[in-house]
Structures are given as structure tokens and as C-alpha cells.
Amino acid sequence: EVQLLESGGGLVQPGGSLRLSCAASGFTFSTYAMTWVRQAPGKGLEWVSAISGRGGNTYYADSVKGRSTISRDNSKNTLYLQMNSLRAEDTALYYCAKALPSTLAIFDSWGQGTLVTVSS
Amino acid sequence: EIVMTQSPATLSVSPGERATLSCRASQSVLSDLAWYQQKPGQAPRLLIYGASNRATGIPARFSGSGSGTEFTLSISSLQSEDFAVYYCQHYNNWPPYTFGQGTKLELK
């Protein structure tokens, strides 16, 4: 059974940094692209960033480009999102999701999310 | 950036009836379109990909159609567990892989 467990969220001041983690199990992690999707309170889904299976290709939404870095450690079956220069509008529940085989952006398994709150 | 627009924002339907949800892309996404269901307090669940392919374990009452810029998610004979928010998402070509704003399917 695929399991994705996010962690690392919390309350941070504007301008601060956080590193989100997503521990994966139940599948061969290195062979699947992974992504981060966020959802602001009461709002819809926003794709944030994606990374290929081996980590060689990364992609970002304009809203986080230059402030965030997606990475993965396939030896630890873990996905990361380093977020810097955080803004109030980054406040959201951050989901990690696994892509279907041989795809980058069809998300067939999701974690339960980790909440990031940016506030002074 | 491709903009995905869903309609209606809210759809009120009675159990046992059919629901039809629409999604429009601002430019052609071919058939690179997925539908997700999200219930309160839960993560999204993949329903449909490739515009019309049901994901693993999705009941046959869910069907998708369309290509290019116009897409439809149909749910025949609504069950109580189907009342949720539904999102479309394109994955054509390069990112960003934008979602629609969602359609809330509510009990009439």
C-alpha cells in the first residue's frame, strides 16, 4: 500500500524558511515523479512543484520559483520542499503526491498534508 | 499559463440522479486532463485521467469525456458518498499544471 507522510509544517514569520518532508513507502520511490500541491484555507488546489524520479528535472510554479527548491533522497525514500522568503500567501496545507508511472503530473496517491502558516 | 475554468461553482443534485460537471481550458490541452474528488478534511483522489480513463478502483458510474478545450465529468446515479468538491487539472506539455477552481456537488 502506498503511503505518503508529510512533515515539517508549522508557524513561521514572514521572510522565514521551512523545509517540508514527505516520507514515502509501499512503492519503488525512485521510479516515480513526485509533486507538491498546496491548498490555502477554504480555497482550491494549486500545483507548486514537481521532480522527476531520479531528481534530474525539477519544475516550479511562478508563485514559488526562486524561493523554493524541490529535491529528493531516493536512498531515504523522501521528498523535500525547501521554502524561503515565506509570505502570508504561502499559508496553506501542503500535500505531496505521487505520479502515475511514466508521467509527471497525474497524481494517483496523496498524503494527508502538512500545514504551513506564515504570520507575524 | 493555461487557465482551467469549471462550471458551475455549485451543483445541487438529488441522490440517484445524474450530475454533469464542466471544465474548460483556455487553450487546447489535447486529452491531458484529469479529474479529482476531494471530500472535507481529506486529500484529493484521482478519478479520471487522459480525459476518459478511470483510475484504479473508481466505480463505473464516473465517466469523463472531451478533448481540446471542453471536458465533462459525469456521475450517473449519485450516491451519498459522491457529494464532494471536484477539480479538473491539465497536464499538457510544460508546467504549470493548473487546476480548475472546483465544483462543489451538494445534496439537493
Interface residues (C-beta under 8 A of the other chain):
Chain A: V37 G44 L45 E46 W47 A50 Y59 Y60 A61 D62 Y95 L100 T103 L104 A105 I106 F107 D108 W110 G111 Q112 G113
Chain B: E1 A34 Y36 Q38 Q42 A43 P44 R45 L46 Y49 A55 T56 Y87 Q89 Y91 W94 P95 P96 Y97 T98 F99 G100 Q101 G102
